[in-house]
Every structure is written in C-alpha cells, then in structure tokens.
Amino acid sequence: MTEDELRDGVRRLLSRYDLSEGRVLAGTGFFVDGRLVVAVIGAELCLRLDESHKVARSDISLLHFAGRPVPGWAVVDGDQLDDDSLAGWVNRGLEQLGAINESGR
C-alpha cells in the first residue's frame, strides 16, 4: 500500500471513533479520544506493540527515529499490507491503546 492508501485506509477503519489527525515524526498520527493509535510515516504503518509481538513476527521491525530505536513501537512496511491485514494492525493498535488506558500509563 502507498502512503495515501495507508492514510485513507486508517481513516476509514477509525471513522466510527472520535478520530483526529496530527503530525507525528514526519508523518500523520491518528488519535482516538486524544490518544495516538497508529501513525503513517511514508509508506509504513507505525504502532505500539508489546515485546511478544515484535519477537514473534518477522514482518515487523522496531521503529527508529533520529537513528535511535523507539521502545514499544513497531513498523509494518506498506508493501506487506492489504485491506485485511491493515485492519488487523489497526485493531492491534486499538487493543494496545486499551491496555495502556487500563494500566494508567
């Protein structure tokens, strides 16, 4: 998926929520109730994932910014995404948001 396709797909998937958008790390962040769920940076989808997801999956990598890893954040290349897999990743982003809200972080 291209950057535009990713942004449009995320907008569509999150349209039923209180959605807002803003600049995040040279990309577009998608916020639900003011909390960042996912970001589209170039043709990549960035989202919070716990360590077990990152270790278990070979199709994602750790997010790097300014040459440094960003703990707790992963990147999925848009070339690996279609509508169904994008929906799955966005849902994981929503699940992580729920886990953060429950833990009070």
TITI-576543 format. One record per atom (N, C-alpha, C, O): residue in one letter; x, y, z. Coordinates in Angstrom, 2 decimals. Atoms other than C-alpha are relative to their C-alpha. Example, Ala and Ser with C-alpha at 12.3 -4.5 7.8 and 13.67 -1.06 7.14 Angstrom:
2
<r resn="A" X="0.89" Y="-1.19" Z="0.00"/>
<r resn="A" X="12.30" Y="-4.50" Z="7.80"/>
<r resn="A" X="0.90" Y="1.20" Z="0.00"/>
<r resn="A" X="1.94" Y="1.18" Z="0.66"/>
<r resn="S" X="-0.82" Y="-1.19" Z="-0.06"/>
<r resn="S" X="13.67" Y="-1.06" Z="7.14"/>
<r resn="S" X="-0.77" Y="1.09" Z="0.73"/>
<r resn="S" X="-0.26" Y="2.20" Z="0.90"/>
END
This chain:
105
<r resn="M" X="0.84" Y="-1.18" Z="0.00"/>
<r resn="M" X="0.00" Y="0.00" Z="0.00"/>
<r resn="M" X="0.89" Y="1.25" Z="0.00"/>
<r resn="M" X="1.95" Y="1.27" Z="0.63"/>
<r resn="T" X="-0.73" Y="-1.27" Z="0.02"/>
<r resn="T" X="1.17" Y="3.51" Z="-0.72"/>
<r resn="T" X="-0.34" Y="0.80" Z="1.26"/>
<r resn="T" X="-1.23" Y="0.44" Z="2.03"/>
<r resn="E" X="0.27" Y="-0.88" Z="-1.13"/>
<r resn="E" X="1.28" Y="6.29" Z="1.87"/>
<r resn="E" X="-1.44" Y="0.49" Z="-0.02"/>
<r resn="E" X="-2.12" Y="0.47" Z="1.01"/>
<r resn="D" X="1.38" Y="-0.48" Z="0.11"/>
<r resn="D" X="-2.02" Y="7.71" Z="0.59"/>
<r resn="D" X="-1.00" Y="-1.10" Z="0.28"/>
<r resn="D" X="-2.00" Y="-0.87" Z="0.96"/>
<r resn="E" X="0.90" Y="1.13" Z="-0.25"/>
<r resn="E" X="-3.67" Y="4.27" Z="0.60"/>
<r resn="E" X="-0.03" Y="-0.36" Z="1.48"/>
<r resn="E" X="-1.09" Y="-0.67" Z="2.03"/>
<r resn="L" X="-0.04" Y="0.28" Z="-1.44"/>
<r resn="L" X="-2.50" Y="3.68" Z="4.18"/>
<r resn="L" X="-0.80" Y="1.03" Z="0.78"/>
<r resn="L" X="-1.62" Y="0.68" Z="1.63"/>
<r resn="R" X="0.74" Y="-1.05" Z="-0.72"/>
<r resn="R" X="-3.81" Y="7.04" Z="5.39"/>
<r resn="R" X="-1.50" Y="-0.13" Z="-0.22"/>
<r resn="R" X="-2.28" Y="-0.05" Z="0.74"/>
<r resn="D" X="1.43" Y="0.14" Z="0.29"/>
<r resn="D" X="-7.15" Y="6.56" Z="3.64"/>
<r resn="D" X="-0.59" Y="-1.23" Z="0.69"/>
<r resn="D" X="-1.70" Y="-1.19" Z="1.21"/>
<r resn="G" X="0.47" Y="1.23" Z="-0.65"/>
<r resn="G" X="-7.46" Y="3.01" Z="4.98"/>
<r resn="G" X="-0.14" Y="0.17" Z="1.50"/>
<r resn="G" X="-1.12" Y="-0.29" Z="2.09"/>
<r resn="V" X="0.06" Y="-0.24" Z="-1.45"/>
<r resn="V" X="-6.69" Y="4.07" Z="8.56"/>
<r resn="V" X="-1.19" Y="0.90" Z="0.31"/>
<r resn="V" X="-1.93" Y="0.65" Z="1.26"/>
<r resn="R" X="1.15" Y="-0.90" Z="-0.21"/>
<r resn="R" X="-9.22" Y="6.92" Z="8.30"/>
<r resn="R" X="-1.32" Y="-0.78" Z="-0.06"/>
<r resn="R" X="-2.20" Y="-0.59" Z="0.78"/>
<r resn="R" X="1.22" Y="0.79" Z="0.18"/>
<r resn="R" X="-11.87" Y="4.50" Z="7.06"/>
<r resn="R" X="-0.21" Y="-0.93" Z="1.20"/>
<r resn="R" X="-1.32" Y="-1.03" Z="1.72"/>
<r resn="L" X="0.11" Y="0.96" Z="-1.09"/>
<r resn="L" X="-11.13" Y="1.94" Z="9.79"/>
<r resn="L" X="-0.30" Y="0.65" Z="1.34"/>
<r resn="L" X="-0.93" Y="0.05" Z="2.21"/>
<r resn="L" X="0.20" Y="-0.68" Z="-1.28"/>
<r resn="L" X="-11.18" Y="4.51" Z="12.59"/>
<r resn="L" X="-1.14" Y="1.02" Z="-0.04"/>
<r resn="L" X="-1.32" Y="1.77" Z="0.92"/>
<r resn="S" X="1.02" Y="-1.03" Z="0.17"/>
<r resn="S" X="-14.09" Y="6.60" Z="11.30"/>
<r resn="S" X="-1.12" Y="-0.08" Z="1.03"/>
<r resn="S" X="-1.80" Y="0.92" Z="1.27"/>
<r resn="R" X="1.09" Y="0.12" Z="-0.99"/>
<r resn="R" X="-16.51" Y="5.27" Z="13.93"/>
<r resn="R" X="0.40" Y="0.51" Z="1.38"/>
<r resn="R" X="-0.43" Y="0.57" Z="2.29"/>
<r resn="Y" X="-0.51" Y="-0.51" Z="-1.27"/>
<r resn="Y" X="-14.34" Y="6.66" Z="16.73"/>
<r resn="Y" X="0.12" Y="1.52" Z="-0.05"/>
<r resn="Y" X="-0.03" Y="2.13" Z="-1.11"/>
<r resn="D" X="-0.29" Y="-1.43" Z="-0.09"/>
<r resn="D" X="-13.65" Y="10.21" Z="17.91"/>
<r resn="D" X="1.42" Y="0.20" Z="-0.51"/>
<r resn="D" X="2.37" Y="0.25" Z="0.27"/>
<r resn="L" X="-1.29" Y="0.02" Z="0.68"/>
<r resn="L" X="-10.79" Y="10.49" Z="15.40"/>
<r resn="L" X="0.51" Y="1.41" Z="-0.27"/>
<r resn="L" X="-0.23" Y="2.28" Z="-0.70"/>
<r resn="S" X="-0.68" Y="-1.22" Z="0.41"/>
<r resn="S" X="-8.31" Y="13.32" Z="14.99"/>
<r resn="S" X="1.34" Y="-0.39" Z="-0.59"/>
<r resn="S" X="1.83" Y="-1.50" Z="-0.37"/>
<r resn="E" X="-1.29" Y="0.24" Z="0.65"/>
<r resn="E" X="-5.09" Y="13.60" Z="13.00"/>
<r resn="E" X="0.96" Y="1.11" Z="0.35"/>
<r resn="E" X="0.56" Y="2.25" Z="0.60"/>
<r resn="G" X="-1.02" Y="-1.00" Z="-0.25"/>
<r resn="G" X="-1.82" Y="15.38" Z="13.61"/>
<r resn="G" X="1.35" Y="-0.48" Z="-0.48"/>
<r resn="G" X="1.53" Y="-1.67" Z="-0.78"/>
<r resn="R" X="-1.36" Y="0.34" Z="0.43"/>
<r resn="R" X="1.84" Y="15.46" Z="12.62"/>
<r resn="R" X="0.70" Y="-0.78" Z="1.11"/>
<r resn="R" X="0.67" Y="-0.39" Z="2.27"/>
<r resn="V" X="-0.76" Y="0.84" Z="-0.92"/>
<r resn="V" X="3.94" Y="12.75" Z="14.26"/>
<r resn="V" X="1.23" Y="-0.52" Z="-0.75"/>
<r resn="V" X="1.11" Y="-1.19" Z="-1.77"/>
<r resn="L" X="-1.25" Y="0.53" Z="0.58"/>
<r resn="L" X="7.60" Y="12.01" Z="13.44"/>
<r resn="L" X="0.02" Y="0.08" Z="-1.52"/>
<r resn="L" X="0.31" Y="-0.92" Z="-2.19"/>
<r resn="A" X="-0.03" Y="-0.23" Z="1.46"/>
<r resn="A" X="7.36" Y="13.45" Z="9.91"/>
<r resn="A" X="-1.07" Y="-0.80" Z="-0.73"/>
<r resn="A" X="-0.93" Y="-1.09" Z="-1.92"/>
<r resn="G" X="1.10" Y="0.72" Z="0.62"/>
<r resn="G" X="4.12" Y="11.57" Z="9.26"/>
<r resn="G" X="-1.32" Y="0.48" Z="0.55"/>
<r resn="G" X="-1.42" Y="1.57" Z="1.11"/>
<r resn="T" X="1.34" Y="-0.33" Z="-0.48"/>
<r resn="T" X="0.44" Y="11.55" Z="10.14"/>
<r resn="T" X="-0.36" Y="-0.95" Z="1.13"/>
<r resn="T" X="-0.36" Y="-2.17" Z="0.94"/>
<r resn="G" X="0.46" Y="0.80" Z="-1.13"/>
<r resn="G" X="-0.70" Y="10.35" Z="13.56"/>
<r resn="G" X="-1.52" Y="-0.01" Z="0.03"/>
<r resn="G" X="-2.16" Y="0.98" Z="-0.29"/>
<r resn="F" X="1.45" Y="0.16" Z="-0.11"/>
<r resn="F" X="-4.22" Y="9.04" Z="14.09"/>
<r resn="F" X="-0.33" Y="-0.24" Z="1.47"/>
<r resn="F" X="0.12" Y="-1.20" Z="2.08"/>
<r resn="F" X="0.30" Y="-0.02" Z="-1.42"/>
<r resn="F" X="-5.65" Y="9.73" Z="17.52"/>
<r resn="F" X="-1.47" Y="-0.34" Z="0.23"/>
<r resn="F" X="-2.35" Y="0.16" Z="-0.48"/>
<r resn="V" X="1.36" Y="0.30" Z="-0.43"/>
<r resn="V" X="-8.75" Y="8.25" Z="19.16"/>
<r resn="V" X="-0.13" Y="0.51" Z="1.43"/>
<r resn="V" X="0.65" Y="0.14" Z="2.30"/>
<r resn="D" X="0.19" Y="-0.62" Z="-1.31"/>
<r resn="D" X="-10.05" Y="10.23" Z="22.12"/>
<r resn="D" X="1.29" Y="0.67" Z="0.50"/>
<r resn="D" X="1.60" Y="0.65" Z="1.69"/>
<r resn="G" X="-1.22" Y="-0.71" Z="-0.35"/>
<r resn="G" X="-6.79" Y="12.19" Z="22.02"/>
<r resn="G" X="1.22" Y="-0.86" Z="0.23"/>
<r resn="G" X="2.27" Y="-0.33" Z="0.59"/>
<r resn="R" X="-1.13" Y="0.92" Z="-0.22"/>
<r resn="R" X="-4.55" Y="9.09" Z="22.27"/>
<r resn="R" X="0.46" Y="-0.57" Z="-1.34"/>
<r resn="R" X="-0.36" Y="-1.01" Z="-2.14"/>
<r resn="L" X="-0.56" Y="0.49" Z="1.26"/>
<r resn="L" X="-2.23" Y="8.03" Z="19.44"/>
<r resn="L" X="-0.20" Y="-1.51" Z="-0.13"/>
<r resn="L" X="0.22" Y="-2.28" Z="0.73"/>
<r resn="V" X="0.24" Y="1.42" Z="0.27"/>
<r resn="V" X="-3.32" Y="4.71" Z="17.94"/>
<r resn="V" X="1.04" Y="-0.53" Z="-0.98"/>
<r resn="V" X="1.74" Y="-1.50" Z="-0.68"/>
<r resn="V" X="-0.97" Y="0.37" Z="1.02"/>
<r resn="V" X="-1.19" Y="4.45" Z="14.78"/>
<r resn="V" X="0.49" Y="1.27" Z="-0.68"/>
<r resn="V" X="-0.11" Y="2.33" Z="-0.55"/>
<r resn="A" X="-0.51" Y="-1.09" Z="0.82"/>
<r resn="A" X="0.90" Y="6.67" Z="12.55"/>
<r resn="A" X="0.37" Y="-0.57" Z="-1.37"/>
<r resn="A" X="0.77" Y="-1.73" Z="-1.48"/>
<r resn="V" X="-0.47" Y="0.34" Z="1.34"/>
<r resn="V" X="1.61" Y="6.58" Z="8.83"/>
<r resn="V" X="1.15" Y="0.92" Z="-0.30"/>
<r resn="V" X="0.99" Y="2.15" Z="-0.35"/>
<r resn="I" X="-1.21" Y="-0.76" Z="0.31"/>
<r resn="I" X="5.14" Y="7.66" Z="8.01"/>
<r resn="I" X="0.55" Y="-0.56" Z="-1.30"/>
<r resn="I" X="1.05" Y="-1.68" Z="-1.34"/>
<r resn="G" X="-0.34" Y="0.54" Z="1.31"/>
<r resn="G" X="5.94" Y="7.35" Z="4.36"/>
<r resn="G" X="-0.99" Y="-1.11" Z="-0.33"/>
<r resn="G" X="-2.19" Y="-0.96" Z="-0.09"/>
<r resn="A" X="0.86" Y="1.14" Z="0.31"/>
<r resn="A" X="4.58" Y="4.01" Z="3.20"/>
<r resn="A" X="0.13" Y="-1.06" Z="1.09"/>
<r resn="A" X="0.15" Y="-2.26" Z="0.80"/>
<r resn="E" X="-0.11" Y="0.93" Z="-1.13"/>
<r resn="E" X="4.90" Y="2.47" Z="6.68"/>
<r resn="E" X="-1.05" Y="0.34" Z="1.05"/>
<r resn="E" X="-1.40" Y="1.50" Z="1.26"/>
<r resn="L" X="0.94" Y="-0.14" Z="-1.10"/>
<r resn="L" X="2.40" Y="1.90" Z="9.47"/>
<r resn="L" X="0.77" Y="-0.20" Z="1.30"/>
<r resn="L" X="1.46" Y="-1.21" Z="1.46"/>
<r resn="C" X="-0.70" Y="0.08" Z="-1.29"/>
<r resn="C" X="3.75" Y="2.56" Z="12.98"/>
<r resn="C" X="-1.03" Y="-0.12" Z="1.10"/>
<r resn="C" X="-2.05" Y="0.57" Z="1.10"/>
<r resn="L" X="0.93" Y="0.20" Z="-1.09"/>
<r resn="L" X="2.05" Y="1.36" Z="16.12"/>
<r resn="L" X="0.70" Y="-0.55" Z="1.22"/>
<r resn="L" X="1.79" Y="-1.12" Z="1.12"/>
<r resn="R" X="-0.51" Y="0.57" Z="-1.24"/>
<r resn="R" X="2.62" Y="0.42" Z="19.75"/>
<r resn="R" X="-0.23" Y="-1.50" Z="-0.03"/>
<r resn="R" X="-1.31" Y="-1.97" Z="-0.40"/>
<r resn="L" X="0.13" Y="1.45" Z="-0.16"/>
<r resn="L" X="3.27" Y="-3.28" Z="20.27"/>
<r resn="L" X="0.83" Y="-0.44" Z="1.18"/>
<r resn="L" X="1.92" Y="0.07" Z="1.41"/>
<r resn="D" X="-0.81" Y="0.53" Z="-1.09"/>
<r resn="D" X="4.38" Y="-5.20" Z="23.28"/>
<r resn="D" X="1.10" Y="-0.89" Z="-0.56"/>
<r resn="D" X="1.06" Y="-1.27" Z="-1.73"/>
<r resn="E" X="-1.19" Y="0.73" Z="0.45"/>
<r resn="E" X="7.64" Y="-7.13" Z="23.08"/>
<r resn="E" X="-0.33" Y="-1.36" Z="-0.60"/>
<r resn="E" X="0.35" Y="-1.79" Z="-1.53"/>
<r resn="S" X="0.31" Y="1.34" Z="0.51"/>
<r resn="S" X="5.97" Y="-10.52" Z="22.46"/>
<r resn="S" X="-0.39" Y="0.04" Z="-1.48"/>
<r resn="S" X="-0.06" Y="-0.88" Z="-2.22"/>
<r resn="H" X="0.35" Y="-0.11" Z="1.41"/>
<r resn="H" X="4.54" Y="-9.33" Z="19.14"/>
<r resn="H" X="1.23" Y="0.23" Z="-0.85"/>
<r resn="H" X="1.36" Y="-0.36" Z="-1.93"/>
<r resn="K" X="-1.18" Y="-0.33" Z="0.79"/>
<r resn="K" X="7.86" Y="-7.94" Z="17.97"/>
<r resn="K" X="0.91" Y="-1.20" Z="-0.16"/>
<r resn="K" X="1.49" Y="-1.41" Z="-1.23"/>
<r resn="V" X="-0.88" Y="1.17" Z="0.06"/>
<r resn="V" X="9.78" Y="-11.10" Z="18.79"/>
<r resn="V" X="-0.60" Y="-1.08" Z="-0.88"/>
<r resn="V" X="0.11" Y="-1.77" Z="-1.61"/>
<r resn="A" X="0.66" Y="1.10" Z="0.67"/>
<r resn="A" X="7.19" Y="-13.43" Z="17.31"/>
<r resn="A" X="-0.23" Y="0.24" Z="-1.50"/>
<r resn="A" X="-0.54" Y="-0.71" Z="-2.22"/>
<r resn="R" X="0.34" Y="-0.31" Z="1.37"/>
<r resn="R" X="6.74" Y="-11.67" Z="13.96"/>
<r resn="R" X="1.23" Y="0.45" Z="-0.78"/>
<r resn="R" X="2.02" Y="1.27" Z="-0.31"/>
<r resn="S" X="-1.14" Y="-0.40" Z="0.83"/>
<r resn="S" X="9.26" Y="-11.38" Z="11.16"/>
<r resn="S" X="-0.37" Y="1.11" Z="-0.97"/>
<r resn="S" X="0.52" Y="1.68" Z="-1.62"/>
<r resn="D" X="0.43" Y="-1.00" Z="0.97"/>
<r resn="D" X="7.16" Y="-8.93" Z="9.10"/>
<r resn="D" X="-0.06" Y="1.41" Z="0.58"/>
<r resn="D" X="-0.54" Y="2.33" Z="-0.08"/>
<r resn="I" X="-0.03" Y="-1.32" Z="-0.62"/>
<r resn="I" X="7.61" Y="-6.04" Z="11.52"/>
<r resn="I" X="1.39" Y="0.28" Z="0.54"/>
<r resn="I" X="2.17" Y="-0.64" Z="0.78"/>
<r resn="S" X="-1.30" Y="-0.39" Z="-0.55"/>
<r resn="S" X="10.60" Y="-4.11" Z="12.80"/>
<r resn="S" X="-0.20" Y="1.08" Z="1.04"/>
<r resn="S" X="-1.28" Y="1.68" Z="1.13"/>
<r resn="L" X="0.04" Y="-1.03" Z="-1.01"/>
<r resn="L" X="11.38" Y="-1.74" Z="15.62"/>
<r resn="L" X="0.06" Y="1.37" Z="-0.66"/>
<r resn="L" X="0.83" Y="1.57" Z="-1.60"/>
<r resn="L" X="-0.02" Y="-1.37" Z="0.51"/>
<r resn="L" X="10.65" Y="1.93" Z="14.91"/>
<r resn="L" X="1.29" Y="0.68" Z="0.44"/>
<r resn="L" X="1.69" Y="0.60" Z="1.59"/>
<r resn="H" X="-1.20" Y="-0.80" Z="-0.29"/>
<r resn="H" X="13.77" Y="4.09" Z="14.69"/>
<r resn="H" X="-0.30" Y="1.45" Z="-0.36"/>
<r resn="H" X="-0.94" Y="1.72" Z="-1.37"/>
<r resn="F" X="0.13" Y="-1.42" Z="0.27"/>
<r resn="F" X="13.79" Y="7.87" Z="14.89"/>
<r resn="F" X="1.31" Y="0.67" Z="0.36"/>
<r resn="F" X="1.84" Y="0.46" Z="1.45"/>
<r resn="A" X="-1.28" Y="-0.68" Z="-0.18"/>
<r resn="A" X="16.90" Y="10.03" Z="14.53"/>
<r resn="A" X="1.11" Y="-1.00" Z="0.33"/>
<r resn="A" X="2.00" Y="-0.73" Z="1.13"/>
<r resn="G" X="-1.03" Y="1.01" Z="-0.17"/>
<r resn="G" X="18.95" Y="6.84" Z="14.37"/>
<r resn="G" X="-0.10" Y="-0.82" Z="1.28"/>
<r resn="G" X="0.77" Y="-1.65" Z="1.54"/>
<r resn="R" X="0.15" Y="0.73" Z="-1.26"/>
<r resn="R" X="17.68" Y="5.51" Z="17.69"/>
<r resn="R" X="-1.31" Y="-0.78" Z="0.01"/>
<r resn="R" X="-2.32" Y="-0.32" Z="-0.53"/>
<r resn="P" X="1.24" Y="0.76" Z="-0.11"/>
<r resn="P" X="15.14" Y="2.78" Z="18.43"/>
<r resn="P" X="-0.99" Y="0.69" Z="0.94"/>
<r resn="P" X="-0.60" Y="1.33" Z="1.92"/>
<r resn="V" X="1.07" Y="-0.55" Z="-0.84"/>
<r resn="V" X="11.82" Y="3.87" Z="19.89"/>
<r resn="V" X="-0.66" Y="-1.20" Z="0.71"/>
<r resn="V" X="-1.43" Y="-1.92" Z="0.09"/>
<r resn="P" X="0.53" Y="1.17" Z="-0.70"/>
<r resn="P" X="10.94" Y="1.29" Z="22.57"/>
<r resn="P" X="-1.52" Y="-0.05" Z="0.00"/>
<r resn="P" X="-2.19" Y="0.97" Z="0.18"/>
<r resn="G" X="1.44" Y="0.20" Z="-0.04"/>
<r resn="G" X="7.44" Y="-0.15" Z="22.39"/>
<r resn="G" X="-0.72" Y="0.34" Z="-1.29"/>
<r resn="G" X="-1.94" Y="0.23" Z="-1.36"/>
<r resn="W" X="0.60" Y="-0.36" Z="1.28"/>
<r resn="W" X="6.85" Y="0.96" Z="18.78"/>
<r resn="W" X="0.57" Y="-0.87" Z="-1.11"/>
<r resn="W" X="1.76" Y="-1.15" Z="-1.14"/>
<r resn="A" X="-0.39" Y="0.85" Z="1.12"/>
<r resn="A" X="6.94" Y="-1.18" Z="15.64"/>
<r resn="A" X="-0.43" Y="0.62" Z="-1.32"/>
<r resn="A" X="-1.27" Y="1.52" Z="-1.36"/>
<r resn="V" X="0.27" Y="-0.48" Z="1.36"/>
<r resn="V" X="6.82" Y="-0.58" Z="11.89"/>
<r resn="V" X="-0.38" Y="-1.19" Z="-0.87"/>
<r resn="V" X="0.26" Y="-2.24" Z="-0.84"/>
<r resn="V" X="0.41" Y="0.98" Z="1.00"/>
<r resn="V" X="4.97" Y="-2.56" Z="9.23"/>
<r resn="V" X="0.10" Y="0.68" Z="-1.36"/>
<r resn="V" X="-0.50" Y="1.73" Z="-1.57"/>
<r resn="D" X="-0.18" Y="-0.56" Z="1.34"/>
<r resn="D" X="6.01" Y="-1.91" Z="5.63"/>
<r resn="D" X="-1.31" Y="-0.08" Z="-0.78"/>
<r resn="D" X="-1.96" Y="-1.13" Z="-0.81"/>
<r resn="G" X="1.23" Y="-0.05" Z="0.78"/>
<r resn="G" X="3.10" Y="-0.84" Z="3.44"/>
<r resn="G" X="-0.05" Y="-1.02" Z="-1.12"/>
<r resn="G" X="-1.14" Y="-1.43" Z="-1.53"/>
<r resn="D" X="-0.03" Y="1.02" Z="1.06"/>
<r resn="D" X="4.24" Y="-3.30" Z="0.75"/>
<r resn="D" X="-0.54" Y="-1.34" Z="0.49"/>
<r resn="D" X="-0.95" Y="-2.17" Z="-0.33"/>
<r resn="Q" X="0.47" Y="1.26" Z="-0.58"/>
<r resn="Q" X="3.22" Y="-6.11" Z="3.12"/>
<r resn="Q" X="-1.47" Y="0.06" Z="0.39"/>
<r resn="Q" X="-2.01" Y="-0.91" Z="0.92"/>
<r resn="L" X="1.36" Y="-0.20" Z="-0.48"/>
<r resn="L" X="-0.27" Y="-4.73" Z="3.74"/>
<r resn="L" X="-1.03" Y="-0.01" Z="-1.13"/>
<r resn="L" X="-0.79" Y="0.49" Z="-2.23"/>
<r resn="D" X="1.20" Y="-0.13" Z="0.83"/>
<r resn="D" X="-3.65" Y="-5.18" Z="2.09"/>
<r resn="D" X="-1.11" Y="0.47" Z="0.94"/>
<r resn="D" X="-0.85" Y="0.71" Z="2.11"/>
<r resn="D" X="1.08" Y="-0.51" Z="-0.83"/>
<r resn="D" X="-7.06" Y="-4.08" Z="3.37"/>
<r resn="D" X="-0.22" Y="-0.83" Z="1.26"/>
<r resn="D" X="-0.41" Y="-0.29" Z="2.34"/>
<r resn="D" X="0.24" Y="0.88" Z="-1.15"/>
<r resn="D" X="-7.48" Y="-7.11" Z="5.64"/>
<r resn="D" X="1.12" Y="0.08" Z="1.03"/>
<r resn="D" X="0.85" Y="0.18" Z="2.23"/>
<r resn="S" X="-1.11" Y="-0.05" Z="-0.97"/>
<r resn="S" X="-4.01" Y="-7.01" Z="7.19"/>
<r resn="S" X="0.10" Y="1.38" Z="0.64"/>
<r resn="S" X="0.46" Y="1.49" Z="1.81"/>
<r resn="L" X="0.02" Y="-1.34" Z="-0.59"/>
<r resn="L" X="-4.24" Y="-3.23" Z="7.67"/>
<r resn="L" X="-1.03" Y="0.05" Z="1.12"/>
<r resn="L" X="-0.77" Y="0.60" Z="2.19"/>
<r resn="A" X="1.04" Y="0.02" Z="-1.02"/>
<r resn="A" X="-7.49" Y="-3.76" Z="9.57"/>
<r resn="A" X="0.49" Y="-0.73" Z="1.25"/>
<r resn="A" X="0.23" Y="-0.29" Z="2.37"/>
<r resn="G" X="-0.54" Y="0.74" Z="-1.13"/>
<r resn="G" X="-5.75" Y="-6.32" Z="11.77"/>
<r resn="G" X="0.99" Y="0.82" Z="0.81"/>
<r resn="G" X="0.94" Y="0.81" Z="2.04"/>
<r resn="W" X="-0.99" Y="-0.82" Z="-0.70"/>
<r resn="W" X="-2.88" Y="-3.97" Z="12.60"/>
<r resn="W" X="-0.65" Y="1.19" Z="0.70"/>
<r resn="W" X="-0.27" Y="1.52" Z="1.83"/>
<r resn="V" X="0.69" Y="-1.13" Z="-0.64"/>
<r resn="V" X="-5.18" Y="-1.03" Z="13.30"/>
<r resn="V" X="-0.74" Y="-0.49" Z="1.25"/>
<r resn="V" X="-0.75" Y="0.19" Z="2.27"/>
<r resn="N" X="0.67" Y="0.57" Z="-1.17"/>
<r resn="N" X="-7.19" Y="-3.27" Z="15.63"/>
<r resn="N" X="1.00" Y="-0.27" Z="1.12"/>
<r resn="N" X="0.69" Y="-0.06" Z="2.30"/>
<r resn="R" X="-1.03" Y="0.18" Z="-1.02"/>
<r resn="R" X="-3.97" Y="-4.19" Z="17.43"/>
<r resn="R" X="0.40" Y="1.32" Z="0.63"/>
<r resn="R" X="0.63" Y="1.40" Z="1.84"/>
<r resn="G" X="-0.28" Y="-1.32" Z="-0.55"/>
<r resn="G" X="-3.22" Y="-0.51" Z="17.80"/>
<r resn="G" X="-1.07" Y="0.44" Z="0.98"/>
<r resn="G" X="-0.76" Y="1.03" Z="2.02"/>
<r resn="L" X="1.10" Y="-0.32" Z="-0.92"/>
<r resn="L" X="-6.64" Y="-0.03" Z="19.37"/>
<r resn="L" X="0.09" Y="-0.85" Z="1.27"/>
<r resn="L" X="-0.17" Y="-0.34" Z="2.37"/>
<r resn="E" X="-0.15" Y="0.87" Z="-1.17"/>
<r resn="E" X="-6.04" Y="-3.02" Z="21.67"/>
<r resn="E" X="1.11" Y="0.52" Z="0.91"/>
<r resn="E" X="0.96" Y="0.53" Z="2.13"/>
<r resn="Q" X="-1.10" Y="-0.54" Z="-0.80"/>
<r resn="Q" X="-2.73" Y="-1.54" Z="22.80"/>
<r resn="Q" X="-0.43" Y="1.27" Z="0.72"/>
<r resn="Q" X="-0.05" Y="1.50" Z="1.86"/>
<r resn="L" X="0.51" Y="-1.21" Z="-0.63"/>
<r resn="L" X="-4.46" Y="1.75" Z="23.47"/>
<r resn="L" X="-0.86" Y="-0.37" Z="1.21"/>
<r resn="L" X="-0.76" Y="0.28" Z="2.26"/>
<r resn="G" X="0.80" Y="0.47" Z="-1.12"/>
<r resn="G" X="-6.95" Y="-0.12" Z="25.66"/>
<r resn="G" X="0.86" Y="-0.50" Z="1.14"/>
<r resn="G" X="0.56" Y="-0.24" Z="2.31"/>
<r resn="A" X="-0.90" Y="0.51" Z="-1.03"/>
<r resn="A" X="-4.12" Y="-1.85" Z="27.52"/>
<r resn="A" X="0.69" Y="1.14" Z="0.74"/>
<r resn="A" X="0.90" Y="1.07" Z="1.95"/>
<r resn="I" X="-0.64" Y="-1.17" Z="-0.62"/>
<r resn="I" X="-2.43" Y="1.49" Z="28.15"/>
<r resn="I" X="-0.98" Y="0.71" Z="0.91"/>
<r resn="I" X="-0.63" Y="1.09" Z="2.03"/>
<r resn="N" X="1.02" Y="-0.66" Z="-0.82"/>
<r resn="N" X="-5.66" Y="3.04" Z="29.42"/>
<r resn="N" X="-0.27" Y="-0.79" Z="1.27"/>
<r resn="N" X="-0.45" Y="-0.19" Z="2.33"/>
<r resn="E" X="0.27" Y="0.83" Z="-1.16"/>
<r resn="E" X="-6.24" Y="0.09" Z="31.77"/>
<r resn="E" X="1.14" Y="0.05" Z="1.02"/>
<r resn="E" X="0.91" Y="-0.01" Z="2.22"/>
<r resn="S" X="-1.16" Y="0.00" Z="-0.89"/>
<r resn="S" X="-2.71" Y="0.26" Z="33.18"/>
<r resn="S" X="0.25" Y="1.40" Z="0.60"/>
<r resn="S" X="1.04" Y="1.56" Z="1.53"/>
<r resn="G" X="-0.17" Y="-1.36" Z="-0.51"/>
<r resn="G" X="-2.98" Y="4.02" Z="33.73"/>
<r resn="G" X="1.22" Y="0.72" Z="-0.54"/>
<r resn="G" X="1.57" Y="1.80" Z="-0.06"/>
<r resn="R" X="-1.17" Y="-0.67" Z="0.60"/>
<r resn="R" X="0.07" Y="4.82" Z="31.59"/>
<r resn="R" X="-0.43" Y="0.95" Z="-1.07"/>
<r resn="R" X="0.42" Y="1.60" Z="-1.69"/>
END
